[in-house]
């Protein structure tokens, strides 16, 4: 059973914007913290942004002020709005859901973000 489905990756010009979406099953979305990670070739996976079930957010220093994570409770979807994209932002971006109670984690399939002129 697929729990997380991502969409929205692709090619964007430097300085441009892109929004990623991650649709979750209602059971997960209601109670799990949701996050976006990214992994560029040859680099370790990096936590980009987190939003708790209550809506509290936190960001990696590298994206603060440029990226915004949000969640739509009506659509069971978490978004990552990425603005002012830079050459260091390209990566496979993956959606993650984690239960604070059990530690159970789910991952999306990942979506490629490419920044190029």
Secondary structure, DSSP 8 states (H G I E B T S, - for coil): ---EEEE--EEE-TT--EEEEEEE-HHHHHHSEEEEEEE-TTS--EEEEEE-TT--EEE-TTTTTTEEEEEETTTTEEEEEE-S--TT--EEEEEEEE-TTT--EEE---EEEEE--
